[in-house]
Structures are given as structure tokens and as C-alpha cells.
Amino acid sequence: MSDKPQTVNHLAIIMDGNGRWAQSRGLERTAGHRAGADNVLEIMRAAKEFNIKYLTLYAFSTENWKRPAAEVGALMKLLQEFLFKQLPAMQKENVRLNAIGRLNDLPEAARLSLLGAMKATENNTGGVLTLALNYGGRAEIVDAAKKLIQAVKNGKIDPEKLEEKSFGEFLYDPRLPDPDLVIRTSGELRISNFLLWEMAYSELYISDVMWPDFDRQELAKALESYQNRNRRFGGVGKK
């Protein structure tokens, strides 16, 4: 156990279980996605209460395009509805909206709604809510490598002097610190191509609770588990 409680500056969550939550209630999968979207505000507020400055949510992966077209279309529409509905709450909570991923490949209406909400909250200082949209960890590393190659061609960087820190400057948002804690809901034991570079030394917490039911109390359990861990970052650590 650590000498003092660990604090979480950046919390990342793989929001899983929306479809199964709906199916277990005899509902369409889209109803689960809607319930999951409604839960974002509660967890955003809870994160602020626990003094977590950065909250990153895995909202739509590069692999999610493989889902039925009707479901994908419903998710994109839901994104627009979420941004319209929750923008006043984000302003009230003084939270800045951020996004990472291949955003240019989102449908135009969803992309413009996202950029508009980001612009509207860009001066907020009470926390950062980052949505990972059309995001894949491998895609991020590939895209970073492409930008690095271009920087080398332009003479802006010497490849012989490249280090992990300087490579990180080419990621989608270099301002984001690495997550201290990554939570996955619904009990699945995999990271699903999420923040592969950034979570090299993140602590993991698996919750059996599906995302629409993951509330402040469940978040408190995850944080309590984290606070009792000894983060060694490859070293010996304290006994």
C-alpha cells in the first residue's frame, strides 16, 4: 500500500456495455447508446467532484464503422444530440470539450457540431472532457509517424535525436497527460486499441457494471482501488 493516497489527474474510460444493457431489457441497442450518452454528464460531474482534471471517454473507435450502417448512423446522430443537449451543462461546469481521433472522417454534420462545441468551450478552465471519436491507438501512432516523417523532410527535426517525449509531440493532442487510471466497464478484459502509447504505465480497473449503470458510487470504488496501489513505473517502488 502506498504511503499516501494516489491522486488521479487524468482518468480514461472505455465505455462498454451499452448494447448488452439494452438487450437485457428487451430494448433496441440504440436505446443503450442513448442511456450511455446520458450517463456522460453524471460521470463528468463526479470526476470534477473527485478533483480529476482530465476525463477521456472512448466514444467511437475506428473499428466501430464495421457495425450495421443503421447503428452507426444512429450513433452519429446521437453525438450531435449529445453536444446540443449537454453544451449548456459543460458551460455551467466550466469544462472544456476536446476530441481526439481521425475527426476529418466523421460525417460533416457531426464534425461541425463537434467543432462548434469545442470552440464554444475553448476558454473554460474547470476541467477537460476529451471524446475519442473515430479513434484507434494504432491509427494514432501511424498518424504520428506520418507527421514525424514530414517534419524530418522539412528539416524541423533530426531523427537521430528523436526520443519518446519528442515523438509524443506528434500525437493527436500532446497537451493531454498520460492517463493515471483506465477504467473499462461491462467486465471485458481487453483495452480495445485505446490509448496504446499513452497508457503504457496506466493502472487498469475492470468494472462488471455496464456503462449506463456506471455511476458516482462505482467511480468511487475504482478510485479507492487506485489509491491503494503502488505505482512503480518499472522501478522497485515502496514496500
Number of C-alpha atoms within 10 A of each C-alpha: 11 13 10 10 14 17 14 19 17 21 23 26 20 23 21 24 24 23 20 18 24 19 15 11 10 10 13 15 18 19 17 23 24 19 17 23 23 15 16 20 15 13 17 23 17 17 23 17 11 15 15 19 19 25 24 23 21 22 21 21 19 18 12 16 13 10 10 9 10 9 17 16 14 15 20 17 14 17 22 18 16 18 20 14 12 16 20 13 13 24 17 11 16 17 24 23 26 21 22 18 23 18 18 10 11 15 12 11 12 19 18 15 17 23 14 16 22 18 13 15 19 15 13 16 12 18 20 25 22 21 20 24 22 22 25 24 19 15 16 22 19 13 17 18 15 13 16 21 15 13 15 13 11 9 10 11 15 10 13 6 7 11 9 8 9 13 16 16 14 18 22 17 14 13 9 16 13 19 22 22 21 23 21 25 23 21 14 15 12 10 15 15 16 22 22 15 16 16 18 12 15 18 17 19 18 16 20 14 17 22 27 24 16 20 16 17 10 16 17 14 13 18 20 13 14 21 17 14 15 18 19 10 10 7 7 9 10 10 7
